[in-house]
Amino acid sequence: MFKNRRGELRQEYADWVRDFEEARERRAALGDPDWTRGATLPRALVRSVQRFQVGEDGDGGALLAKAARAGDPSYTRAARLFVAEEQNHARLLAEVLGAAGAGTLRSHWSDAVFVRLRRLLGLRLELLVLMIAEVVALRYYRALRDGAPDPLLAEVAGRILADEERHVPFHCRRLREGFAGLPRPAVRLVVRGWRVLLGAAAWVVAADHGAALRRCGVTRRAFVHEVVSSSAPMAAYMAGAGTGAAASGTGDTQVRQPLRSSA
């Protein structure tokens, strides 16, 4: 069992470590999709997936360094497992692009903006920026899972979505803890600002990926609306609403349930 600086047990993050490790074991038992069956993707979806693949790729070094400085080994371990899942997402997307006869991008401006902004910030603000990308990704991968015209891409999107539905509560839990010592009006202001920025980011993604979303049966307006509306329980949880009595990898039902019901 990991302990914090005061030597107290940090059960909640030890539970998150177990949650991530169990997911890793399930992925290993399941194995990869059958890449040999190939994929047939319209150009709009190829371009869209290429851009998201760039966003999933990275070593997470800045985040992990900040997590380590926070002084909680169990949280740091969970954060490492989170980064490993994101890297696996990049691999899966690269594989499905390869199955479609397409390559990956070396960089994309949207990812560069997010990465540079996050690196300038402390852990709390970095997680807020990261959460924008994660919440947008929830709706994006759900659109692919439910509406992609190719079954291999739909399968890959479903696997990634299952991970993302765990990532968002994990980050919400840490942000709730990080905001706990701040004045409540300041926290509410920060969370409201986060939702405004989330809405702006959703419009940018909708504009950039609109053709791909339409191929999956989702309009730009619907995409933005669902991203913003889904963030309400997350924002409330981060701001300290509810009892917060159960805040582990298996117990953050206050924020997990809305994700599952919308998936």
C-alpha positions in Angstrom: 0.0 0.0 0.0 1.4 3.4 -1.0 1.6 6.3 1.5 1.5 10.0 1.3 4.0 12.5 2.8 2.4 12.1 6.3 2.7 8.4 6.1 -1.1 8.0 5.6 -2.4 5.3 3.4 -3.5 6.5 0.0 -6.1 3.9 -0.7 -7.8 5.9 -3.4 -4.8 6.0 -5.7 -3.7 2.4 -4.9 -7.2 1.5 -6.1 -6.6 3.4 -9.3 -3.3 1.6 -9.9 -5.2 -1.7 -9.5 -7.9 -0.5 -11.9 -5.3 0.5 -14.6 -3.4 -2.8 -14.1 -6.5 -4.9 -14.4 -7.3 -3.1 -17.7 -3.8 -3.8 -18.9 -4.3 -7.5 -18.1 -7.6 -7.6 -20.0 -6.0 -6.0 -23.0 -3.2 -8.5 -23.0 -5.7 -11.4 -22.7 -7.9 -10.0 -25.5 -5.0 -9.4 -27.9 -5.0 -7.0 -30.8 -7.7 -6.7 -33.5 -7.1 -8.7 -36.6 -5.1 -6.2 -38.6 -4.8 -8.5 -41.6 -8.5 -8.1 -42.5 -7.6 -4.5 -43.6 -9.7 -1.4 -43.4 -11.4 0.8 -46.0 -11.6 4.4 -44.9 -12.8 7.4 -46.8 -10.3 10.2 -47.0 -12.1 12.4 -44.5 -11.8 9.7 -41.8 -8.1 9.0 -42.7 -7.2 12.6 -42.2 -9.2 12.8 -39.0 -7.7 9.7 -37.4 -4.3 10.8 -38.4 -4.7 14.0 -36.4 -6.1 12.2 -33.3 -3.2 9.7 -33.6 -0.7 12.6 -33.2 -2.6 13.8 -30.2 -2.4 10.3 -28.5 1.3 9.9 -29.2 3.9 11.2 -26.7 6.0 10.2 -23.7 4.1 12.1 -21.1 7.3 13.2 -19.6 6.2 16.7 -18.4 3.0 15.3 -16.8 4.9 12.5 -15.0 7.5 14.9 -13.7 4.8 17.1 -12.2 3.1 14.0 -10.8 6.3 12.9 -9.1 6.9 16.3 -7.6 3.4 16.1 -6.0 5.0 13.5 -3.7 2.4 10.7 -3.9 4.0 7.5 -5.3 0.6 5.8 -5.9 -0.7 8.7 -7.9 2.6 8.8 -9.9 2.3 5.1 -10.6 -1.3 5.5 -11.8 -0.3 8.4 -14.0 2.4 6.3 -15.6 -0.2 3.6 -16.4 -2.4 6.4 -17.9 0.4 7.5 -20.1 1.0 3.9 -21.2 -2.6 3.6 -22.2 -2.4 6.8 -24.3 0.6 5.5 -26.0 -1.2 2.3 -26.8 -4.0 4.3 -28.3 -1.5 6.0 -30.6 -0.3 2.5 -31.6 -3.8 1.2 -32.3 -4.6 4.2 -34.4 -1.4 3.8 -36.3 -2.2 0.2 -36.9 -5.7 0.9 -38.2 -4.3 3.6 -40.5 -1.7 1.1 -41.8 -4.5 -1.5 -42.4 -6.1 1.2 -44.5 -2.9 1.8 -46.5 -2.3 5.2 -44.9 0.5 6.5 -42.8 0.7 8.7 -39.7 1.5 12.4 -39.4 4.7 13.7 -37.7 2.9 16.6 -36.1 -0.3 18.7 -36.2 -0.8 22.3 -35.1 -3.7 21.5 -32.7 -1.6 18.9 -30.8 1.4 21.3 -30.7 -0.8 24.0 -29.1 -2.1 21.7 -26.4 1.3 20.3 -25.6 3.1 23.7 -25.4 0.3 25.1 -23.2 0.4 22.2 -20.8 4.1 22.3 -20.4 3.9 25.9 -19.2 1.6 25.0 -16.4 1.6 23.3 -13.0 -0.1 20.0 -12.4 -3.6 21.3 -11.7 -3.7 23.5 -14.8 -2.0 20.9 -17.0 -4.7 18.5 -16.0 -7.4 21.0 -16.8 -6.0 21.4 -20.3 -5.6 17.7 -20.6 -9.2 17.2 -19.6 -10.3 19.4 -22.5 -8.7 17.0 -24.9 -10.0 13.9 -23.0 -13.6 15.1 -22.9 -13.6 15.9 -26.6 -12.1 12.5 -27.3 -14.9 10.8 -25.4 -17.5 12.1 -27.9 -15.1 11.6 -30.9 -14.4 8.0 -30.2 -18.0 7.3 -29.5 -18.9 8.7 -32.9 -16.4 6.4 -34.5 -17.4 3.4 -32.5 -21.1 3.8 -33.3 -20.9 5.2 -36.8 -17.6 4.4 -38.6 -18.3 2.7 -41.9 -15.4 0.3 -41.4 -15.7 -2.4 -38.7 -12.0 -2.4 -37.8 -12.0 1.3 -37.1 -15.2 0.9 -35.1 -13.6 -1.8 -33.0 -10.4 0.2 -32.3 -12.5 3.2 -31.4 -14.5 1.1 -29.0 -11.4 -0.1 -27.3 -10.0 3.4 -26.9 -13.3 4.7 -25.7 -13.4 2.1 -22.9 -10.1 3.5 -21.6 -11.1 7.2 -22.0 -14.1 6.5 -19.9 -11.7 5.6 -17.1 -9.2 8.4 -17.7 -11.7 11.2 -17.3 -12.8 10.2 -13.7 -9.2 9.6 -12.8 -8.3 13.2 -13.7 -11.5 14.5 -12.2 -10.5 12.8 -8.9 -7.1 14.5 -8.8 -8.5 17.9 -9.7 -11.2 17.6 -7.0 -8.4 16.9 -4.5 -6.2 19.7 -5.9 -9.0 22.3 -5.6 -10.1 21.2 -2.1 -8.0 23.7 -0.3 -9.0 26.7 -2.5 -11.8 29.1 -1.8 -15.1 27.8 -3.2 -15.9 30.9 -5.3 -12.4 30.7 -7.0 -12.9 27.0 -7.8 -16.3 27.7 -9.3 -14.8 30.4 -11.4 -12.0 28.2 -12.6 -14.4 25.3 -13.5 -16.8 27.6 -15.3 -13.8 29.0 -17.3 -12.8 25.4 -18.1 -16.2 24.7 -19.5 -16.0 27.8 -21.7 -12.6 26.7 -23.1 -14.0 23.2 -23.6 -16.8 24.5 -25.7 -14.4 26.6 -27.8 -12.1 23.5 -28.3 -15.1 21.4 -29.2 -16.0 23.9 -32.0 -12.5 23.9 -33.3 -12.5 20.1 -33.4 -16.0 20.1 -35.0 -14.8 22.4 -37.7 -11.6 20.5 -38.3 -13.2 17.1 -38.3 -16.6 17.9 -39.5 -16.4 15.8 -42.7 -15.4 12.8 -40.7 -18.1 13.3 -38.1 -20.7 13.5 -40.8 -19.5 10.2 -42.2 -20.3 8.8 -38.7 -23.7 10.4 -38.6 -22.9 13.3 -36.2 -23.3 16.9 -37.1 -20.9 19.6 -35.9 -23.6 21.3 -33.8 -24.6 18.0 -32.1 -21.0 17.2 -31.4 -20.3 20.5 -29.6 -23.6 20.3 -27.7 -22.9 16.8 -26.5 -19.3 17.6 -25.5 -20.4 20.6 -23.4 -23.5 19.0 -21.9 -21.5 15.9 -20.9 -19.0 18.1 -18.9 -21.6 19.3 -16.4 -21.2 16.4 -13.9 -17.5 16.4 -14.3 -17.3 20.1 -13.5 -19.6 19.7 -10.5 -17.4 16.8 -9.2 -14.2 18.7 -9.7 -15.7 21.7 -7.8 -16.4 19.5 -4.8 -20.1 18.8 -5.3 -21.4 15.6 -3.5 -19.9 13.8 -0.6 -16.8 12.5 -2.4 -16.8 9.6 0.1 -15.9 7.0 -2.5 -13.2 8.3 -4.8 -11.2 5.4 -6.0 -10.7 3.7 -9.3 -13.8 1.7 -8.8 -15.8 4.1 -6.7 -16.0 7.5 -8.6 -19.5 6.7 -9.6 -20.7 10.3 -9.3 -18.7 11.2 -12.4 -18.4 7.8 -14.0 -22.1 7.1 -14.3 -22.9 10.0 -16.7 -20.1 8.8 -19.0 -21.4 5.3 -19.1 -25.0 6.3 -19.7 -24.0 8.5 -22.7 -21.7 5.9 -24.2 
